[in-house]
Amino acid sequence: MSLAQEKNAEALQLLVAETRRRLGEIYLGGGEKRLAKLAEQGKWSARERVNALLDPGAPSLEIGAFAADGMYEEHGGAPAAGVVVVLGRIQGRLCVVVANDPTVKAGAWFPMTGKKNLRAQEIAMENKVPILYLVDSAGVYLPMQDEIFPDKEHFGRIFRNNAVMSSLGIPQLAAVMGSCVAG
């Protein structure tokens, strides 16, 4: 291996290590204290809920873990946009699972949360796979509500997509796991 190749390999290893470190922070959601409080209440985190649904040992893929990374810091941040989205198998069937993270502002929705949910729906529609929603949400993050509802590519589009998926025969299931302010 040449010196240039060695330097490239070292640089790549550093980038991979940094990505893993940042993912570790994101996986903590709203932080260790909030995760501990959730556990004290006898509740699972969003990722624990998703993992309990998925077939053990089957491959899965979290989508958009870096969504909203570095955004909303003036509001305390929104790791993974406050919602966990995973493509995985449940009883052998490929599904999209969407779980609000109650450790991030009590599961409140930021503008990127809506966009991430829309993308999860698009994946379900494009691939004709069931979508499951594990709801635990304080509703819209009120200081930013003017950025969530304004047009067809925002929050309201989710309900339209629900109707489209229904007409296509794509199964949808919502399980209320905690707060569900907006119904």
C-alpha positions as CSV (number, residue, x, y, z in Angstrom):
1,M,0.0,0.0,0.0
2,S,1.4,3.4,-0.9
3,L,1.7,6.3,1.5
4,A,-1.2,8.1,-0.1
5,Q,-3.4,5.0,0.2
6,E,-2.4,4.6,3.9
7,K,-3.3,8.2,4.6
8,N,-6.7,7.8,2.8
9,A,-7.4,4.6,4.8
10,E,-6.5,6.4,8.1
11,A,-8.7,9.4,7.1
12,L,-11.6,7.0,6.2
13,Q,-11.2,5.2,9.6
14,L,-11.4,8.6,11.4
15,L,-14.5,9.5,9.5
16,V,-16.2,6.2,10.3
17,A,-15.3,6.6,14.0
18,E,-16.7,10.1,14.0
19,T,-19.9,9.0,12.3
20,R,-20.3,6.2,14.9
21,R,-19.7,8.6,17.7
22,R,-22.3,11.0,16.4
23,L,-24.8,8.2,15.9
24,G,-24.2,7.2,19.5
25,E,-25.2,10.7,20.6
26,I,-28.3,10.6,18.2
27,Y,-29.4,7.2,19.6
28,L,-29.6,8.8,23.1
29,G,-32.5,10.9,21.7
30,G,-33.2,13.6,24.3
31,G,-30.4,12.4,26.5
32,E,-29.5,9.9,29.2
33,K,-31.6,11.7,31.9
34,R,-34.8,11.6,29.8
35,L,-34.1,7.9,28.8
36,A,-33.7,7.1,32.5
37,K,-36.9,8.9,33.4
38,L,-38.7,6.9,30.7
39,A,-37.3,3.7,32.1
40,E,-38.4,4.7,35.6
41,Q,-42.0,5.1,34.2
42,G,-41.7,1.5,32.9
43,K,-41.7,2.7,29.3
44,W,-39.4,1.7,26.4
45,S,-37.5,4.2,24.3
46,A,-38.6,4.6,20.7
47,R,-35.8,2.4,19.4
48,E,-36.6,-0.2,22.0
49,R,-40.2,-0.2,20.9
50,V,-39.2,-0.6,17.3
51,N,-36.7,-3.4,18.0
52,A,-39.3,-5.3,20.0
53,L,-41.6,-5.3,16.9
54,L,-38.9,-6.4,14.4
55,D,-38.1,-10.0,13.7
56,P,-35.0,-11.0,15.8
57,G,-31.9,-11.4,13.7
58,A,-33.6,-10.1,10.5
59,P,-31.8,-7.2,8.8
60,S,-33.2,-3.7,9.3
61,L,-32.3,-0.2,8.4
62,E,-32.9,3.0,10.3
63,I,-33.7,5.8,7.9
64,G,-32.7,9.4,8.5
65,A,-30.9,9.1,11.8
66,F,-29.1,12.3,10.9
67,A,-32.3,14.2,10.0
68,A,-32.3,17.6,11.7
69,D,-28.7,17.1,12.8
70,G,-27.4,20.5,14.0
71,M,-30.8,22.1,13.5
72,Y,-33.1,23.6,16.1
73,E,-30.2,24.0,18.6
74,E,-31.7,27.2,19.8
75,H,-34.7,25.1,20.8
76,G,-32.7,22.4,22.5
77,G,-32.1,20.3,19.4
78,A,-34.1,17.5,17.8
79,P,-31.9,14.4,17.3
80,A,-33.2,12.3,14.4
81,A,-35.9,14.9,14.0
82,G,-37.5,13.4,17.1
83,V,-38.8,10.4,15.2
84,V,-37.3,6.9,14.6
85,V,-38.0,5.4,11.1
86,V,-36.9,1.9,10.4
87,L,-37.4,-0.4,7.5
88,G,-37.5,-4.0,8.8
89,R,-39.3,-7.3,8.9
90,I,-42.3,-8.1,11.2
91,Q,-43.3,-11.8,11.0
92,G,-41.3,-12.0,7.8
93,R,-43.1,-9.1,6.1
94,L,-41.2,-6.0,5.1
95,C,-42.6,-2.9,6.9
96,V,-41.9,0.7,7.7
97,V,-42.0,1.5,11.4
98,V,-42.3,5.2,12.6
99,A,-41.9,5.8,16.3
100,N,-42.1,9.2,18.0
101,D,-39.2,9.7,20.4
102,P,-40.8,11.0,23.6
103,T,-37.4,12.0,25.0
104,V,-37.1,14.7,22.4
105,K,-39.4,17.6,23.5
106,A,-42.0,15.0,24.7
107,G,-42.2,13.7,21.1
108,A,-43.2,17.2,19.7
109,W,-43.0,17.7,16.0
110,F,-40.5,20.0,14.4
111,P,-40.7,20.9,10.7
112,M,-38.1,18.2,9.9
113,T,-40.2,15.7,11.8
114,G,-43.1,16.2,9.4
115,K,-40.7,15.9,6.4
116,K,-39.2,12.7,7.8
117,N,-42.7,11.2,8.3
118,L,-43.7,12.2,4.8
119,R,-40.6,10.4,3.5
120,A,-41.5,7.3,5.5
121,Q,-44.9,7.3,3.9
122,E,-43.4,7.7,0.4
123,I,-41.2,4.7,1.0
124,A,-44.2,2.7,2.1
125,M,-46.3,3.8,-0.9
126,E,-43.5,3.4,-3.5
127,N,-42.8,-0.1,-2.2
128,K,-46.3,-1.1,-1.3
129,V,-45.3,-2.2,2.2
130,P,-47.3,-1.7,5.5
131,I,-46.5,1.2,7.7
132,L,-46.8,1.2,11.5
133,Y,-46.9,4.3,13.6
134,L,-45.9,4.1,17.3
135,V,-47.4,7.4,18.5
136,D,-46.1,9.2,21.6
137,S,-46.3,12.8,20.8
138,A,-46.9,16.1,22.4
139,G,-48.1,17.4,19.0
140,V,-46.6,20.2,17.1
141,Y,-43.7,22.1,18.7
142,L,-45.7,25.3,19.1
143,P,-42.9,27.9,18.7
144,M,-42.4,26.6,15.2
145,Q,-46.0,25.7,14.2
146,D,-46.0,28.3,11.4
147,E,-43.3,26.2,9.7
148,I,-45.2,22.9,9.9
149,F,-48.6,23.6,8.3
150,P,-47.9,26.1,5.4
151,D,-48.2,24.0,2.2
152,K,-48.8,20.7,0.6
153,E,-45.3,19.3,1.4
154,H,-45.8,19.7,5.1
155,F,-47.8,18.2,8.0
156,G,-51.2,18.2,6.4
157,R,-49.9,16.1,3.5
158,I,-49.6,13.2,6.0
159,F,-53.4,12.8,6.2
160,R,-53.7,12.9,2.4
161,N,-51.0,10.2,2.2
162,N,-53.0,8.1,4.7
163,A,-56.0,8.3,2.3
164,V,-53.9,7.4,-0.7
165,M,-52.3,4.4,1.0
166,S,-55.8,3.3,2.1
167,S,-57.0,3.4,-1.5
168,L,-53.9,1.4,-2.6
169,G,-54.7,-1.2,0.0
170,I,-51.4,-0.6,1.9
171,P,-52.0,-1.6,5.5
172,Q,-51.5,1.2,8.1
173,L,-51.5,0.7,11.9
174,A,-51.2,3.3,14.6
175,A,-50.6,2.3,18.2
176,V,-50.8,5.0,20.8
177,M,-47.9,4.4,23.2
178,G,-48.2,7.6,25.3
179,S,-49.3,11.1,24.6
180,C,-51.3,11.8,21.5
181,V,-52.2,15.4,21.7
182,A,-53.3,15.9,18.1
183,G,-55.4,12.7,18.0
